[in-house]
Amino acid sequence: MKLVAGIDIGNSTTEIVISNGTEPIAWDRRPTRGVKGSEASVKAALSLLQIIEREHSIMVSQVSVAPWSPVFTSTSTIHEPLPNTGNLQIIKTAHQSVIGDGWAVGNPWLITNESISDIPEIAIVPSGTGYEVAANRINKAISSGAQIVGVVVADDEAVLIAKRMEKDLPVVDGADTDLALSARKLFLEVRPQGAAVQTATDIWALRAALDLTEEEASSLPEIVRWVRDDRTVVIGLFANSTIHVESQNGFVTWHDGDTEDLFEAVTKISNSKVGDIAQLNLSELILTSDVWAFDVTKVLAERGLRKVGHTRDLALAQLAATTITTPNNLSEIFGVPVVVAQSEAQAAKLGAHSTPGLAKDAAVLDIGGGTIDFISNVELSAAGAGELLTAAVAFALNTSRGAADWIKRGPAQRLESPHLLLAEDGSKAFVDESKPYPASAMGSLVAPGPAGYLTFGQNLQPAEWRIMRQALKQVAIGANVSRLIRSVDIAGVSSTGFNLVVVGGPVADDELIPILSQVPGINGIGRGNVAGKLGHRYAVAYGLSQL
């Protein structure tokens, strides 16, 4: 009896199927350790294989694996490049930690400068000063007769400094204090949480406050457009118009040679095809075979759940341009001959097509943790799948990825009282008295977790979570599948539509199939049942065991 182990090391899960001919006789899965294809992931796969062999009292005589192309998933906030508005420039600040309600105009005054003038001044606190030192120096200047009308801080210390000042002043932090110090005059406006600036959006009031000439005021409409939704604004009037801060977002290089700031590229990515991006330059230049990214905040804003500003809260997945270096001693590691398949997609097709009743011409959609593979007459692999959805949910809810991986899966209920749960459809249910919730869970959403319930979304209604969850699934998975279908069209395959069999871990999500059924180009869709007994998982692992 020749037993073959198909080992699928995925970006998030490692799956193993041991087959005797066409019959799978043992299978199991574990989370992938380390980067897909790394030595750590291979040794973890070996450990799982040995566990399966011991549990079933069998020994494999051959191992089959696929080439490994890891996907790197991340989230980050990138900023729209500031407009170049000549002598009058917006100075970047943070918008969360601010104090005060009002506006002020004054000359920049570095707090380490002992000289005191009799004109209004805005105190500048450079990075590393310390909040106690800053507050003491500002208080000393005020007691000496200085007209300090506002404070601009480099570090995240606005609240700490304001609580120690003897005078109530508008304070902002997270600012470019070097740029602020080089200005001739500064305008500072701060408004409370939930409000937006007022004077900074009135071109006549702003011109009067800064005493601008006709030429200096020419850029005010562009500045007003930029700051209209902000709650804090710092504007500098400079001696010349050469001051302009360049974007630090990173760049995308498309296959046609165009290079574009990542902030602008996100919109274009949503209409791209698989493989359109050749290089991604974030902290370093990376060659990539595919990139999928979207703005989490914009997705939620389109459903009325967020407000869009001058940032993009980016969820991004990038597929490595080349397969990871396969350890040369795979046969030594596993102790049996190891065969490397031509492609992972080839194995997925073979595994998915073992589904009973499946039409011979059915296309395969393999949704994993890192990639979505489309296999028909062509094989295409798109970056971004289950891990990208997890990252986006974690970012939107401000929770860990471990918790988000469970929370994202389906509906939640809100704990209205120690005895009452409110569902997404407005219905109510009583709490199971044998499993009481702690007082800290009151007002939170609760969802099933690996060891009981998980709490999240203290300020979120169940219906809002439903909208948020399904919106993120639609863009992370649904829109990405739509991109794959568009890419298949240009590969010369008939665009009359496909009947799909869908396999992979995320396919267990009951909300995913209805989302995919609405993708243009998909006629019919159903879950796979690998080898008639393994369900929608293990398609690649079983396919590898059959090669």
C-alpha positions as CSV (number, residue, x, y, z in Angstrom):
1,M,0.0,0.0,0.0
2,K,1.5,3.3,-1.1
3,L,0.3,6.2,1.0
4,V,0.9,9.7,-0.3
5,A,0.6,12.9,1.9
6,G,-0.5,16.1,0.1
7,I,0.8,19.0,2.2
8,D,-0.7,22.4,1.6
9,I,1.2,25.1,3.5
10,G,-1.1,28.1,3.2
11,N,-0.6,31.7,4.3
12,S,-2.8,31.1,7.4
13,T,-3.5,27.3,7.6
14,T,-1.6,24.2,6.8
15,E,-3.7,21.3,5.6
16,I,-2.6,17.6,5.1
17,V,-4.5,14.8,3.4
18,I,-3.1,11.2,3.3
19,S,-4.5,9.1,0.5
20,N,-4.4,5.5,-0.5
21,G,-4.9,5.9,-4.3
22,T,-8.0,8.1,-4.7
23,E,-9.3,7.4,-1.2
24,P,-8.4,9.9,1.5
25,I,-7.8,7.9,4.7
26,A,-6.6,10.7,7.1
27,W,-6.5,14.4,7.2
28,D,-6.0,17.4,9.6
29,R,-5.1,21.0,9.7
30,R,-3.2,23.5,11.9
31,P,-2.4,27.3,11.7
32,T,0.7,27.9,9.6
33,R,3.8,28.8,11.6
34,G,5.8,31.7,10.3
35,V,5.8,32.8,6.7
36,K,4.4,30.4,4.1
37,G,7.2,28.2,2.8
38,S,9.7,29.2,5.4
39,E,11.7,26.6,7.3
40,A,9.5,27.1,10.4
41,S,6.3,26.4,8.3
42,V,7.8,23.3,6.8
43,K,8.9,21.9,10.2
44,A,5.5,22.6,11.6
45,A,3.9,20.7,8.7
46,L,6.2,17.8,9.5
47,S,5.1,17.8,13.1
48,L,1.4,17.7,12.0
49,L,2.2,14.9,9.5
50,Q,3.8,12.9,12.3
51,I,0.8,13.4,14.6
52,I,-1.6,12.2,11.9
53,E,0.6,9.1,11.3
54,R,0.7,8.2,15.0
55,E,-3.1,8.7,15.4
56,H,-3.9,6.4,12.5
57,S,-0.9,4.0,12.8
58,I,0.2,4.6,9.3
59,M,3.4,5.7,7.5
60,V,3.5,7.7,4.3
61,S,5.8,6.7,1.5
62,Q,5.8,10.0,-0.4
63,V,5.0,13.7,0.2
64,S,3.7,16.1,-2.4
65,V,3.9,19.9,-1.9
66,A,3.2,23.0,-4.1
67,P,5.4,26.0,-4.9
68,W,5.1,28.6,-2.1
69,S,4.3,32.2,-2.9
70,P,3.6,34.1,0.4
71,V,1.2,37.0,0.7
72,F,2.0,39.9,3.0
73,T,-1.1,41.5,4.5
74,S,-1.0,44.8,6.4
75,T,-3.0,47.9,7.4
76,S,-1.8,51.4,7.7
77,T,-3.0,55.0,7.5
78,I,-1.7,57.1,4.7
79,H,-2.2,60.8,4.2
80,E,-3.3,62.8,1.2
81,P,-0.4,65.0,0.1
82,L,-0.9,68.6,1.2
83,P,-1.7,71.1,-1.6
84,N,1.0,73.5,-2.6
85,T,-0.6,76.9,-1.7
86,G,2.3,79.3,-2.1
87,N,3.2,81.6,0.8
88,L,0.2,80.3,2.8
89,Q,0.6,76.6,3.8
90,I,-1.3,74.2,5.9
91,I,0.9,72.6,8.6
92,K,0.1,69.0,9.4
93,T,-1.2,68.2,12.9
94,A,-2.9,65.3,14.7
95,H,-6.7,65.6,15.1
96,Q,-7.5,63.5,18.1
97,S,-5.6,64.9,21.1
98,V,-6.5,68.6,21.0
99,I,-7.6,71.1,23.7
100,G,-9.7,74.3,23.4
101,D,-12.5,75.9,21.5
102,G,-11.5,79.0,19.5
103,W,-8.8,80.4,17.2
104,A,-5.7,82.6,17.6
105,V,-3.1,84.3,15.4
106,G,0.4,85.0,16.5
107,N,4.1,84.8,15.7
108,P,5.9,81.5,16.4
109,W,7.8,81.5,19.7
110,L,10.2,78.6,20.6
111,I,9.7,77.9,24.3
112,T,13.4,77.6,24.9
113,N,13.8,81.3,23.7
114,E,14.1,83.5,26.8
115,S,13.2,86.8,25.0
116,I,9.7,88.0,25.4
117,S,7.9,90.3,23.0
118,D,4.7,92.4,23.4
119,I,2.9,90.9,20.4
120,P,0.7,87.8,20.3
121,E,2.7,84.6,20.1
122,I,2.0,80.9,19.6
123,A,4.3,78.7,21.7
124,I,6.1,76.0,19.8
125,V,7.1,72.9,21.8
126,P,9.6,70.7,19.9
127,S,9.8,67.0,20.1
128,G,11.5,65.6,23.3
129,T,10.8,68.7,25.5
130,G,8.5,66.9,27.9
131,Y,5.1,68.1,29.0
132,E,6.1,69.3,32.5
133,V,9.0,71.4,31.1
134,A,6.8,72.8,28.3
135,A,4.0,73.8,30.7
136,N,6.4,75.4,33.2
137,R,8.1,77.5,30.4
138,I,4.7,78.6,29.0
139,N,3.5,79.5,32.5
140,K,6.7,81.5,33.2
141,A,6.4,83.4,29.9
142,I,2.7,84.3,30.6
143,S,3.5,85.4,34.2
144,S,6.3,87.6,32.7
145,G,3.8,89.4,30.5
146,A,4.1,87.5,27.2
147,Q,0.9,87.3,25.1
148,I,0.8,83.5,24.5
149,V,-2.4,82.8,22.6
150,G,-1.9,79.2,21.5
151,V,0.4,76.2,21.7
152,V,1.6,73.9,18.9
153,V,3.3,70.6,20.2
154,A,5.3,68.1,18.3
155,D,4.7,65.1,20.6
156,D,1.4,63.6,21.7
157,E,1.1,65.7,24.8
158,A,-1.6,68.3,24.2
159,V,-3.8,67.2,27.1
160,L,-0.9,66.8,29.5
161,I,0.5,70.2,28.8
162,A,-3.0,71.9,28.8
163,K,-3.8,70.5,32.3
164,R,-0.7,72.1,33.7
165,M,-1.0,75.5,32.1
166,E,-2.4,78.4,34.2
167,K,-4.3,79.8,31.2
168,D,-6.9,78.2,28.9
169,L,-5.4,78.2,25.4
170,P,-6.0,76.2,22.2
171,V,-3.4,73.4,22.0
172,V,-2.7,71.0,19.2
173,D,-0.1,68.2,19.0
174,G,1.4,65.9,16.4
175,A,2.6,69.0,14.5
176,D,5.5,69.7,12.3
177,T,7.1,72.2,14.7
178,D,10.2,72.8,12.5
179,L,7.9,74.0,9.7
180,A,5.8,76.1,12.1
181,L,9.0,77.9,13.5
182,S,10.0,79.0,10.0
183,A,6.6,80.8,9.4
184,R,6.3,84.6,9.7
185,K,2.9,84.2,11.3
186,L,0.6,81.3,12.4
187,F,-3.1,80.8,12.5
188,L,-4.4,78.2,14.9
189,E,-8.0,77.0,15.3
190,V,-9.3,74.2,17.6
191,R,-12.9,72.9,18.0
192,P,-14.4,70.3,20.3
193,Q,-15.0,66.7,19.4
194,G,-17.7,66.3,16.9
195,A,-17.4,69.9,15.6
196,A,-15.5,71.4,12.6
197,V,-13.4,74.5,12.3
198,Q,-15.4,77.7,11.5
199,T,-13.1,80.7,11.0
200,A,-10.7,78.6,8.8
201,T,-13.5,77.8,6.4
202,D,-14.5,81.5,6.0
203,I,-12.1,83.1,3.5
204,W,-13.0,86.6,4.5
205,A,-12.5,86.0,8.2
206,L,-9.3,84.1,7.6
207,R,-8.0,86.9,5.4
208,A,-8.7,89.4,8.0
209,A,-7.2,87.3,10.8
210,L,-3.9,86.9,9.0
211,D,-4.0,90.5,7.5
212,L,-3.3,89.1,4.0
213,T,-2.6,91.0,0.8
214,E,-4.6,90.3,-2.3
215,E,-1.8,88.0,-3.6
216,E,-1.3,86.2,-0.4
217,A,-5.1,85.5,-0.2
218,S,-5.3,83.9,-3.6
219,S,-4.8,80.4,-2.2
220,L,-7.5,80.7,0.5
221,P,-10.2,78.9,-1.5
222,E,-8.0,75.8,-1.8
223,I,-7.1,75.9,1.9
224,V,-10.7,76.3,2.9
225,R,-11.7,73.3,0.8
226,W,-9.0,71.2,2.4
227,V,-9.8,72.0,6.1
228,R,-13.6,72.2,6.0
229,D,-14.1,68.9,7.8
230,D,-11.2,69.2,10.3
231,R,-11.5,70.1,14.0
232,T,-8.0,71.5,14.2
233,V,-6.1,73.6,11.8
234,V,-2.6,75.3,11.8
235,I,-1.8,77.6,8.9
236,G,1.5,79.3,8.4
237,L,2.3,82.5,6.4
238,F,5.8,82.2,5.0
239,A,8.2,84.6,3.5
240,N,8.4,82.6,0.2
241,S,6.3,79.9,-1.6
242,T,9.0,77.2,-1.8
243,I,7.8,75.5,1.4
244,H,6.0,72.2,0.6
245,V,6.0,68.9,2.4
246,E,6.4,65.9,0.1
247,S,4.3,62.8,0.7
248,Q,5.7,59.9,2.6
249,N,3.0,57.4,1.7
250,G,5.1,55.2,-0.7
251,F,4.6,54.6,-4.4
252,V,3.2,52.1,-6.8
253,T,4.8,51.3,-10.2
254,W,2.4,49.9,-12.8
255,H,3.5,47.5,-15.5
256,D,3.1,50.3,-18.1
257,G,5.9,52.2,-16.3
258,D,3.8,54.8,-14.5
259,T,4.7,55.6,-10.9
260,E,2.0,56.9,-8.6
261,D,1.6,58.0,-5.0
262,L,0.0,55.2,-3.0
263,F,-2.8,57.6,-1.8
264,E,-3.9,58.2,-5.4
265,A,-3.2,54.6,-6.5
266,V,-5.8,53.1,-4.2
267,T,-8.7,54.3,-6.3
268,K,-7.0,53.0,-9.5
269,I,-6.3,49.6,-7.8
270,S,-10.1,49.1,-7.3
271,N,-10.5,49.1,-11.1
272,S,-7.3,47.2,-11.9
273,K,-6.7,43.7,-13.2
274,V,-4.6,41.0,-11.6
275,G,-0.9,41.6,-12.1
276,D,-1.2,45.3,-13.2
277,I,1.3,46.4,-10.5
278,A,5.0,45.6,-10.9
279,Q,6.5,47.2,-7.8
280,L,5.4,48.5,-4.5
281,N,7.6,50.9,-2.6
282,L,6.5,51.4,1.0
283,S,9.5,51.3,3.4
284,E,11.4,49.4,0.7
285,L,11.1,48.5,-2.9
286,I,9.3,45.2,-3.4
287,L,8.7,43.3,-6.6
288,T,5.2,41.9,-6.6
289,S,3.1,39.8,-8.9
290,D,-0.2,41.3,-7.6
291,V,-1.5,43.9,-5.1
292,W,-5.1,44.4,-3.8
293,A,-5.9,47.3,-1.5
294,F,-8.9,49.3,-0.3
295,D,-9.7,52.2,2.0
296,V,-11.5,50.7,5.0
297,T,-12.9,54.1,6.1
298,K,-14.2,54.9,2.6
299,V,-16.0,51.6,2.4
300,L,-17.8,52.3,5.7
301,A,-18.4,56.0,4.8
302,E,-20.3,54.9,1.7
303,R,-22.7,53.1,4.1
304,G,-23.0,56.1,6.4
305,L,-20.8,54.6,9.2
306,R,-17.8,56.9,8.9
307,K,-16.7,60.3,7.7
308,V,-13.9,60.6,5.0
309,G,-11.1,63.0,5.6
310,H,-7.6,63.4,4.2
311,T,-6.4,60.0,5.1
312,R,-6.9,56.5,3.8
313,D,-7.1,53.6,6.3
314,L,-5.5,51.1,4.0
315,A,-5.9,47.3,4.0
316,L,-3.4,45.9,1.6
317,A,-2.2,42.5,0.4
318,Q,0.8,41.9,-1.8
319,L,1.7,38.6,-3.5
320,A,5.4,37.9,-3.8
321,A,6.7,38.1,-7.3
322,T,8.6,34.8,-7.0
323,T,8.1,31.6,-5.1
324,I,10.0,31.4,-1.8
325,T,13.2,29.4,-1.9
326,T,12.3,25.8,-1.3
327,P,14.5,24.1,1.3
328,N,17.0,21.8,-0.6
329,N,16.7,19.1,1.9
330,L,12.9,18.5,1.8
331,S,13.3,14.8,1.4
332,E,15.7,14.7,4.4
333,I,13.2,16.7,6.5
334,F,10.2,14.5,5.7
335,G,12.3,11.3,5.5
336,V,10.5,10.2,2.3
337,P,10.7,11.3,-1.4
338,V,9.1,14.8,-1.9
339,V,7.5,15.9,-5.2
340,V,6.9,19.6,-5.9
341,A,3.8,20.2,-8.1
342,Q,3.8,22.5,-11.0
343,S,1.4,24.9,-9.3
344,E,-0.9,25.2,-6.3
345,A,-3.7,26.0,-8.7
346,Q,-3.2,22.7,-10.5
347,A,-3.7,20.8,-7.3
348,A,-6.7,22.9,-6.3
349,K,-8.4,22.2,-9.6
350,L,-7.8,18.4,-9.2
351,G,-9.1,18.5,-5.6
352,A,-12.2,20.6,-6.3
353,H,-13.1,18.5,-9.4
354,S,-13.4,15.5,-7.1
355,T,-16.7,17.0,-5.9
356,P,-19.6,14.6,-6.8
357,G,-22.0,15.9,-9.5
358,L,-19.6,18.6,-10.7
359,A,-19.7,19.6,-14.4
360,K,-16.5,18.9,-16.2
361,D,-16.2,22.5,-17.4
362,A,-16.9,24.1,-14.0
363,A,-14.3,26.7,-13.1
364,V,-12.7,26.5,-9.6
365,L,-12.4,29.4,-7.2
366,D,-10.0,28.6,-4.3
367,I,-10.3,31.2,-1.5
368,G,-7.5,30.9,1.0
369,G,-6.0,33.1,3.7
370,G,-3.7,35.0,1.4
371,T,-4.9,34.5,-2.2
372,I,-7.9,33.8,-4.3
373,D,-7.1,31.4,-7.2
374,F,-9.3,31.2,-10.3
375,I,-8.7,28.0,-12.4
376,S,-10.4,27.3,-15.7
377,N,-8.6,27.3,-19.0
378,V,-6.2,29.7,-17.3
379,E,-4.8,29.9,-13.8
380,L,-4.8,33.3,-12.0
381,S,-3.9,34.1,-8.5
382,A,-5.0,37.4,-6.8
383,A,-3.5,38.8,-3.6
384,G,-6.0,39.4,-0.8
385,A,-8.4,36.9,0.8
386,G,-9.3,35.8,4.3
387,E,-6.4,37.4,6.1
388,L,-7.2,40.7,4.4
389,L,-10.7,40.6,5.6
390,T,-9.5,39.8,9.1
391,A,-7.1,42.8,9.0
392,A,-9.8,45.1,7.8
393,V,-12.2,44.0,10.5
394,A,-9.5,44.4,13.2
395,F,-8.7,47.9,12.0
396,A,-12.4,49.0,11.8
397,L,-13.2,47.6,15.3
398,N,-9.8,48.5,16.8
399,T,-9.3,45.0,18.0
400,S,-6.7,42.2,17.6
401,R,-6.5,40.1,14.5
402,G,-7.0,37.0,16.6
403,A,-10.3,38.2,17.8
404,A,-11.3,39.7,14.4
405,D,-10.8,36.3,12.8
406,W,-13.7,35.0,14.8
407,I,-15.8,38.1,15.0
408,K,-15.9,38.6,11.2
409,R,-17.6,35.3,10.6
410,G,-21.2,36.2,11.3
411,P,-23.9,37.9,13.3
412,A,-23.5,39.3,16.8
413,Q,-25.9,40.3,19.6
414,R,-25.8,43.3,21.9
415,L,-26.0,42.7,25.6
416,E,-28.7,45.2,26.6
417,S,-29.0,44.0,30.2
418,P,-27.7,41.1,32.3
419,H,-30.7,39.1,31.0
420,L,-31.4,40.4,27.5
421,L,-29.7,40.2,24.1
422,L,-30.6,42.3,21.1
423,A,-30.1,40.7,17.7
424,E,-29.3,42.3,14.3
425,D,-32.9,42.1,13.1
426,G,-34.2,43.8,16.2
427,S,-35.4,40.6,17.9
428,K,-34.6,39.9,21.5
429,A,-33.6,36.8,23.4
430,F,-32.9,36.0,27.0
431,V,-29.4,35.2,28.3
432,D,-28.6,31.6,29.1
433,E,-28.5,31.8,32.9
434,S,-26.0,29.0,33.1
435,K,-23.5,31.1,31.1
436,P,-23.8,34.6,32.5
437,Y,-22.0,37.6,31.0
438,P,-19.8,39.8,33.3
439,A,-20.8,43.4,34.1
440,S,-18.0,44.7,31.8
441,A,-19.8,43.2,28.8
442,M,-22.9,45.4,29.2
443,G,-23.6,47.5,26.1
444,S,-21.1,45.5,24.0
445,L,-21.7,43.2,21.1
446,V,-21.0,39.6,21.7
447,A,-20.0,36.9,19.2
448,P,-18.9,33.2,19.5
449,G,-15.2,32.7,20.0
450,P,-12.8,29.8,20.3
451,A,-13.3,29.6,24.1
452,G,-16.7,31.1,24.7
453,Y,-17.8,34.6,23.7
454,L,-15.9,37.6,22.5
455,T,-17.0,41.2,23.3
456,F,-16.4,44.2,20.9
457,G,-18.1,47.3,19.5
458,Q,-19.0,49.1,22.7
459,N,-20.6,52.0,20.7
460,L,-21.9,49.8,17.9
461,Q,-25.5,48.7,17.2
462,P,-26.0,45.1,15.9
463,A,-27.5,46.4,12.7
464,E,-24.5,48.7,12.2
465,W,-22.1,45.7,12.7
466,R,-24.1,43.7,10.1
467,I,-23.7,46.6,7.5
468,M,-20.0,47.0,8.4
469,R,-19.3,43.2,8.2
470,Q,-21.0,42.6,4.9
471,A,-19.5,45.8,3.4
472,L,-16.0,44.7,4.2
473,K,-16.6,41.1,2.9
474,Q,-18.0,42.6,-0.3
475,V,-14.9,44.7,-1.0
476,A,-12.2,42.3,0.4
477,I,-13.5,39.2,-1.3
478,G,-16.4,40.0,-3.6
479,A,-14.7,42.9,-5.4
480,N,-11.4,40.9,-5.6
481,V,-13.3,38.0,-7.3
482,S,-14.8,40.5,-9.7
483,R,-11.3,41.7,-10.5
484,L,-10.3,38.1,-11.2
485,I,-13.2,37.7,-13.7
486,R,-12.2,40.9,-15.5
487,S,-8.6,39.6,-15.7
488,V,-9.8,36.2,-17.1
489,D,-11.6,38.1,-19.9
490,I,-8.4,39.7,-21.2
491,A,-6.7,36.3,-21.1
492,G,-8.9,35.3,-24.0
493,V,-11.4,33.2,-22.1
494,S,-15.1,33.4,-23.0
495,S,-16.9,36.1,-21.1
496,T,-20.3,34.5,-21.3
497,G,-20.1,33.6,-17.7
498,F,-18.8,30.8,-15.4
499,N,-20.3,28.1,-13.3
500,L,-18.1,28.0,-10.2
501,V,-17.2,25.5,-7.5
502,V,-15.8,27.3,-4.5
503,V,-13.3,25.7,-2.1
504,G,-11.1,27.0,0.8
505,G,-11.5,27.8,4.5
506,P,-13.4,31.1,4.1
507,V,-16.1,29.3,2.1
508,A,-17.7,28.2,5.4
509,D,-19.0,31.8,5.8
510,D,-22.7,31.6,4.9
511,E,-22.7,35.3,3.9
512,L,-19.9,34.8,1.3
513,I,-21.8,32.7,-1.3
514,P,-24.6,35.3,-1.7
515,I,-22.0,38.0,-2.1
516,L,-20.1,36.0,-4.8
517,S,-23.3,35.1,-6.6
518,Q,-23.8,38.9,-7.4
519,V,-20.4,39.2,-9.1
520,P,-20.8,39.9,-12.9
521,G,-19.6,36.9,-14.9
522,I,-20.7,34.3,-12.4
523,N,-23.7,32.3,-13.6
524,G,-23.9,29.6,-11.0
525,I,-22.0,28.9,-7.8
526,G,-21.8,26.1,-5.2
527,R,-19.4,24.8,-2.5
528,G,-17.0,21.9,-3.2
529,N,-17.1,18.6,-1.5
530,V,-13.6,17.3,-2.0
531,A,-13.4,13.6,-2.6
532,G,-17.1,13.4,-1.6
533,K,-16.2,13.5,2.1
534,L,-13.8,16.4,2.9
535,G,-16.2,19.3,2.4
536,H,-15.0,22.6,1.0
537,R,-11.6,22.4,2.7
538,Y,-8.5,20.3,1.7
539,A,-8.8,20.8,-2.1
540,V,-5.1,21.6,-2.6
541,A,-3.9,19.0,-0.1
542,Y,-6.1,16.3,-1.6
543,G,-5.1,17.4,-5.2
544,L,-1.5,17.2,-4.2
545,S,-1.9,13.6,-3.0
546,Q,-3.4,12.7,-6.4
547,L,-0.7,14.2,-8.7
